[in-house]
Amino acid sequence: MTASDHMKSGTRNGNDTLARLAAVVESRKSGDPAKSYVARLFQKGGDAILKKIGEEATEVVMACKDGQRDKIVAEVADLWFHTLLALNAHGLAPTDVLAELERREGLSGLEEFAARKAVEREHSEKGTS
């Protein structure tokens, strides 16, 4: 069954899964680093989380180049998980990203990119970021 098949059949709700994982991250980040991978990464600090995201992103690229579907899915899952840690570290949640994706839905990618660039130019002209 493909991802679109799951979406059509309603057998999975990615929003619920991401929310549950975000709750797990929140509950474990202050735990015992000897017993929790999440707590260990949070104890090491933001740079450790960012390093893992970089590693996982590279592994996604390599899996895609190899064209192994199972490996691609596994590596993207690792990337998403570590991205959840980064979101949490910055006081954000999956719902923030989903809201941004929903905002962009229906926009041409080129139009959305141009609009973002215009806002960036406006901010740089005002001296803000």
ZALUMKE-477860 format. One record per residue: x negated, y, z negated of N, C-alpha, C in turn; residue in three letters. Coordinates in Angstrom, 3 decimals. Atoms other than C-alpha are relative to their C-alpha. Example, Ala and Ser with C-alpha at 12.3 -4.5 7.8 and 13.67 -1.06 7.14 Angstrom:
residues 2
[[-0.890,-1.190,0.000],[-12.300,-4.500,-7.800],[-0.900,1.200,0.000],'Ala'] [[0.820,-1.190,0.060],[-13.670,-1.060,-7.140],[0.770,1.090,-0.730],'Ser'] 
END
This chain:
residues 129
[[-0.849,-1.170,0.000],[0.000,0.000,0.000],[-0.900,1.240,0.000],'Met'] [[0.796,-1.218,-0.093],[-1.411,3.397,0.971],[0.498,1.026,-1.017],'Thr'] [[-0.403,-1.062,0.927],[-1.285,6.566,-1.132],[1.342,0.582,0.398],'Ala'] [[-1.288,-0.569,-0.428],[1.543,7.927,1.007],[1.138,-0.981,-0.267],'Ser'] [[-1.027,0.996,0.331],[3.440,4.650,0.509],[0.382,0.108,-1.475],'Asp'] [[-0.278,-0.148,1.425],[3.089,5.069,-3.259],[0.834,1.248,-0.252],'His'] [[-0.743,-1.244,0.186],[4.334,8.642,-3.016],[1.440,-0.170,0.446],'Met'] [[-1.347,0.194,-0.519],[7.335,7.617,-0.918],[0.822,-0.909,-0.905],'Lys'] [[-0.739,0.965,0.801],[8.241,4.703,-3.158],[0.165,0.457,-1.444],'Ser'] [[-0.098,-0.481,1.370],[7.732,6.655,-6.372],[-0.629,-0.936,-1.013],'Gly'] [[0.587,0.943,0.939],[5.666,3.823,-7.873],[-1.097,0.624,-0.840],'Thr'] [[1.022,-0.692,0.771],[3.041,6.287,-9.051],[0.293,1.485,0.034],'Arg'] [[-0.101,-1.449,0.043],[3.142,9.864,-10.156],[-1.350,0.516,-0.449],'Asn'] [[1.341,-0.475,0.286],[-0.314,11.388,-9.957],[-0.026,1.087,-1.045],'Gly'] [[-0.040,-1.058,0.997],[0.736,14.393,-12.012],[0.048,-0.589,-1.401],'Asn'] [[-0.095,0.650,1.300],[1.686,12.107,-14.909],[-1.326,-0.648,-0.380],'Asp'] [[1.272,0.655,0.266],[-1.546,10.155,-14.612],[-1.048,1.023,-0.415],'Thr'] [[0.973,-1.037,0.348],[-3.654,13.308,-14.649],[0.302,0.602,-1.370],'Leu'] [[-0.380,-0.543,1.314],[-1.708,14.664,-17.635],[-0.379,-0.964,-1.116],'Ala'] [[0.368,0.993,1.016],[-2.212,11.418,-19.553],[-1.512,-0.041,-0.198],'Arg'] [[1.459,0.009,0.119],[-5.936,11.396,-18.760],[-0.505,1.265,-0.688],'Leu'] [[0.395,-1.247,0.656],[-6.232,15.044,-19.793],[0.253,-0.078,-1.508],'Ala'] [[-0.299,0.173,1.421],[-4.593,14.163,-23.114],[-1.027,-0.911,-0.663],'Ala'] [[1.035,0.893,0.531],[-7.081,11.325,-23.601],[-1.307,0.768,-0.180],'Val'] [[1.218,-0.808,0.099],[-9.972,13.698,-22.883],[0.082,0.898,-1.232],'Val'] [[-0.175,-0.904,1.145],[-8.591,16.193,-25.405],[-0.140,-0.748,-1.318],'Glu'] [[0.025,0.754,1.259],[-8.172,13.503,-28.063],[-1.373,-0.587,-0.310],'Ser'] [[1.294,0.651,0.226],[-11.655,12.068,-27.579],[-1.193,0.943,-0.035],'Arg'] [[1.165,-0.879,-0.142],[-13.852,15.116,-27.013],[-0.673,0.317,-1.327],'Lys'] [[0.577,-0.277,1.323],[-14.364,15.676,-30.748],[-0.280,-1.273,-0.779],'Ser'] [[0.200,1.284,0.664],[-14.750,11.982,-31.517],[-1.466,-0.299,-0.253],'Gly'] [[1.348,0.482,0.302],[-17.804,9.977,-32.427],[-0.740,-0.285,1.303],'Asp'] [[0.757,0.218,-1.238],[-20.383,10.204,-29.615],[-0.568,-1.416,0.135],'Pro'] [[0.491,1.381,-0.055],[-21.576,6.707,-30.537],[1.078,-0.952,0.507],'Ala'] [[-1.110,0.867,-0.378],[-18.117,5.333,-29.717],[0.775,0.503,1.222],'Lys'] [[-0.794,-0.583,-1.076],[-16.793,7.665,-27.014],[-0.899,0.668,1.025],'Ser'] [[0.742,-0.607,-1.106],[-18.302,8.504,-23.637],[0.365,1.478,0.138],'Tyr'] [[-0.461,-1.381,-0.102],[-16.188,11.675,-23.528],[-0.650,0.849,-1.090],'Val'] [[0.613,-0.738,1.107],[-17.418,12.791,-26.959],[-1.498,0.182,0.223],'Ala'] [[1.445,-0.082,-0.265],[-20.999,12.030,-25.929],[-0.310,1.103,1.010],'Arg'] [[0.235,-1.049,-0.986],[-20.768,14.240,-22.849],[0.278,1.388,-0.577],'Leu'] [[-0.296,-1.299,0.600],[-19.111,17.062,-24.792],[-1.073,0.399,-1.003],'Phe'] [[1.064,-0.307,0.956],[-21.785,16.794,-27.479],[-1.251,0.502,0.736],'Gln'] [[1.178,-0.412,-0.780],[-24.494,17.127,-24.799],[0.185,1.394,0.597],'Lys'] [[-0.278,-1.351,-0.476],[-22.782,20.281,-23.543],[0.430,0.059,1.447],'Gly'] [[-0.547,-0.244,-1.332],[-21.449,21.797,-20.378],[-0.914,-0.414,1.133],'Gly'] [[0.919,0.366,-1.079],[-24.588,21.227,-18.335],[0.026,-1.508,0.276],'Asp'] [[-0.068,1.457,-0.195],[-24.314,17.458,-18.905],[1.242,-0.379,0.802],'Ala'] [[-1.235,0.253,-0.751],[-20.731,17.509,-17.648],[-0.186,0.411,1.454],'Ile'] [[0.219,-0.483,-1.366],[-21.721,19.565,-14.605],[-0.950,-0.910,0.768],'Leu'] [[0.933,0.931,-0.643],[-24.620,17.220,-13.866],[0.745,-1.256,0.460],'Lys'] [[-0.778,1.188,-0.376],[-22.202,14.263,-13.888],[0.897,0.293,1.195],'Lys'] [[-0.838,-0.358,-1.140],[-19.872,16.097,-11.501],[-0.839,0.008,1.272],'Ile'] [[0.892,-0.009,-1.161],[-22.796,16.682,-9.137],[-0.364,-1.400,0.445],'Gly'] [[0.345,1.389,-0.324],[-23.826,13.034,-9.326],[1.173,-0.709,0.652],'Glu'] [[-1.190,0.685,-0.528],[-20.285,11.811,-8.732],[0.374,0.526,1.375],'Glu'] [[-0.302,-0.566,-1.317],[-19.750,14.211,-5.825],[-0.929,-0.587,1.061],'Ala'] [[0.966,0.608,-0.928],[-22.909,12.870,-4.186],[0.384,-1.452,0.290],'Thr'] [[-0.407,1.393,-0.194],[-21.680,9.309,-4.730],[1.249,-0.093,0.884],'Glu'] [[-1.165,-0.028,-0.894],[-18.373,10.223,-3.038],[-0.463,0.164,1.440],'Val'] [[0.522,-0.221,-1.356],[-20.279,11.528,-0.027],[-0.614,-1.281,0.544],'Val'] [[0.660,1.221,-0.457],[-22.368,8.364,0.174],[1.018,-1.108,0.284],'Met'] [[-1.032,1.024,-0.219],[-19.318,6.100,-0.188],[0.771,0.290,1.289],'Ala'] [[-0.713,-0.357,-1.233],[-17.550,8.011,2.583],[-0.857,-0.281,1.227],'Cys'] [[0.893,0.293,-1.123],[-20.585,7.716,4.839],[-0.040,-1.498,0.278],'Lys'] [[0.010,1.452,-0.162],[-20.569,3.960,4.205],[1.350,-0.531,0.475],'Asp'] [[-1.325,0.384,-0.469],[-16.837,3.828,4.929],[0.648,-1.138,-0.765],'Gly'] [[-0.580,1.075,0.803],[-16.064,1.371,2.135],[1.149,0.563,-0.834],'Gln'] [[-1.188,-0.583,0.626],[-12.512,2.184,1.073],[0.033,-0.191,-1.514],'Arg'] [[-0.038,0.246,1.447],[-12.718,0.551,-2.380],[-1.027,0.863,-0.725],'Asp'] [[1.073,-0.808,0.602],[-15.987,2.342,-3.116],[0.386,1.482,0.016],'Lys'] [[-0.438,-1.397,-0.086],[-14.552,5.679,-1.925],[0.997,0.292,-1.125],'Ile'] [[-1.016,-0.190,1.035],[-11.555,5.295,-4.245],[-0.644,0.010,-1.384],'Val'] [[0.656,0.076,1.309],[-13.749,4.299,-7.199],[-0.825,1.253,-0.278],'Ala'] [[0.852,-1.178,0.202],[-16.154,7.192,-6.690],[0.823,1.272,-0.141],'Glu'] [[-0.869,-1.170,0.154],[-13.374,9.755,-6.231],[0.645,-0.023,-1.387],'Val'] [[-0.556,0.106,1.361],[-11.794,8.448,-9.453],[-1.022,0.486,-1.025],'Ala'] [[1.057,-0.476,0.909],[-15.129,9.014,-11.230],[-0.138,1.519,0.074],'Asp'] [[0.119,-1.447,-0.184],[-15.360,12.526,-9.760],[1.178,0.723,-0.655],'Leu'] [[-1.175,-0.638,0.596],[-11.812,13.409,-10.765],[-0.074,-0.045,-1.516],'Trp'] [[0.091,0.129,1.454],[-12.388,12.092,-14.283],[-0.965,1.034,-0.570],'Phe'] [[0.984,-0.944,0.521],[-15.515,14.165,-14.791],[0.442,1.445,0.226],'His'] [[-0.561,-1.327,-0.223],[-13.742,17.176,-13.294],[1.019,0.340,-1.084],'Thr'] [[-0.917,-0.231,1.120],[-11.066,16.746,-15.970],[-0.758,0.470,-1.237],'Leu'] [[0.815,-0.437,1.132],[-13.841,17.113,-18.547],[-0.378,1.473,0.157],'Leu'] [[0.374,-1.397,-0.244],[-14.991,20.365,-16.947],[1.205,0.924,-0.191],'Ala'] [[-1.202,-0.811,0.198],[-11.437,21.696,-16.827],[0.258,0.207,-1.482],'Leu'] [[-0.249,-0.068,1.434],[-10.985,20.894,-20.506],[-1.008,0.918,-0.683],'Asn'] [[1.049,-0.817,0.609],[-14.296,22.528,-21.410],[0.250,1.492,0.229],'Ala'] [[-0.296,-1.394,-0.315],[-12.997,25.736,-19.826],[1.430,0.395,-0.348],'His'] [[-1.349,-0.313,0.441],[-9.561,25.604,-21.416],[1.048,-0.115,1.088],'Gly'] [[-0.921,0.202,-1.110],[-7.883,24.488,-18.208],[0.543,-1.417,-0.021],'Leu'] [[-0.642,1.315,-0.068],[-5.647,21.536,-17.393],[0.284,-0.342,1.454],'Ala'] [[-0.354,0.382,-1.370],[-4.726,19.546,-14.301],[1.162,0.826,0.560],'Pro'] [[-1.137,-0.789,-0.475],[-1.513,21.570,-14.120],[-0.455,1.326,0.624],'Thr'] [[0.518,-1.231,-0.585],[-3.604,24.674,-13.388],[-0.439,-0.232,1.443],'Asp'] [[0.458,0.330,-1.351],[-5.163,22.995,-10.353],[1.192,-0.354,0.882],'Val'] [[-1.189,0.368,-0.774],[-1.845,21.510,-9.249],[0.804,1.236,0.385],'Leu'] [[-0.711,-1.235,-0.328],[-0.244,24.960,-9.428],[-0.694,0.731,1.149],'Ala'] [[0.739,-0.647,-1.090],[-2.992,26.335,-7.191],[0.215,-0.750,1.313],'Glu'] [[-0.259,0.778,-1.213],[-2.516,23.488,-4.712],[1.412,0.262,0.518],'Leu'] [[-1.378,-0.289,-0.408],[1.223,24.124,-4.706],[0.098,1.391,0.612],'Glu'] [[0.001,-1.351,-0.555],[0.577,27.826,-4.097],[-0.514,-0.007,1.437],'Arg'] [[0.604,0.058,-1.329],[-1.531,26.918,-1.081],[0.801,-0.838,0.989],'Arg'] [[-0.754,0.905,-0.860],[0.921,24.339,0.246],[0.766,0.788,1.054],'Glu'] [[-0.697,-0.639,-1.092],[2.282,25.310,3.613],[-0.785,1.121,0.655],'Gly'] [[0.859,-1.011,-0.603],[-0.464,27.842,4.251],[-0.971,-0.679,0.949],'Leu'] [[1.072,0.467,-0.871],[-2.810,27.359,7.133],[-1.290,0.095,-0.790],'Ser'] [[1.290,-0.042,0.680],[-6.239,26.504,5.783],[-0.800,1.229,0.375],'Gly'] [[0.728,-1.184,-0.452],[-7.699,29.304,7.866],[0.600,1.271,-0.595],'Leu'] [[-0.650,-1.161,0.597],[-5.108,31.795,6.590],[-0.338,0.103,-1.481],'Glu'] [[0.287,0.012,1.432],[-5.710,30.752,2.985],[-1.436,0.434,-0.234],'Glu'] [[1.411,-0.364,0.122],[-9.489,31.053,3.436],[-0.180,1.496,0.240],'Phe'] [[0.101,-1.426,-0.306],[-9.125,34.522,4.996],[0.560,0.841,-1.150],'Ala'] [[-0.594,-0.732,1.115],[-6.868,35.670,2.144],[-0.931,-0.001,-1.206],'Ala'] [[0.948,0.066,1.122],[-9.382,34.445,-0.460],[-1.191,0.919,0.236],'Arg'] [[1.139,-0.852,-0.341],[-12.215,36.236,1.350],[0.363,1.474,-0.165],'Lys'] [[-0.438,-1.386,0.141],[-10.197,39.469,1.430],[0.031,0.403,-1.476],'Ala'] [[-0.043,-0.275,1.434],[-9.628,39.265,-2.338],[-1.420,0.110,-0.549],'Val'] [[1.393,-0.062,0.450],[-13.331,38.548,-2.917],[-0.650,1.316,0.416],'Glu'] [[0.556,-1.274,-0.469],[-14.282,41.578,-0.799],[0.536,1.156,-0.837],'Arg'] [[-0.624,-1.050,0.791],[-11.827,43.749,-2.705],[-0.635,0.072,-1.385],'Glu'] [[0.617,0.038,1.328],[-13.286,42.616,-6.041],[-1.440,0.500,0.042],'His'] [[1.408,-0.416,-0.071],[-16.879,43.154,-4.906],[-0.113,1.508,0.257],'Ser'] [[-0.002,-1.436,-0.248],[-16.041,46.663,-3.655],[0.320,0.782,-1.256],'Glu'] [[-0.355,-0.646,1.274],[-14.559,47.483,-7.072],[-1.046,-0.278,-1.077],'Lys'] [[1.019,0.344,0.977],[-17.574,45.944,-8.821],[0.453,-0.989,-1.042],'Gly'] [[-0.483,1.034,0.919],[-15.561,43.163,-10.485],[-0.212,-1.351,0.638],'Thr'] [[0.127,1.365,-0.544],[-15.781,39.423,-10.139],[1.154,-0.846,-0.354],'Ser'] 
END
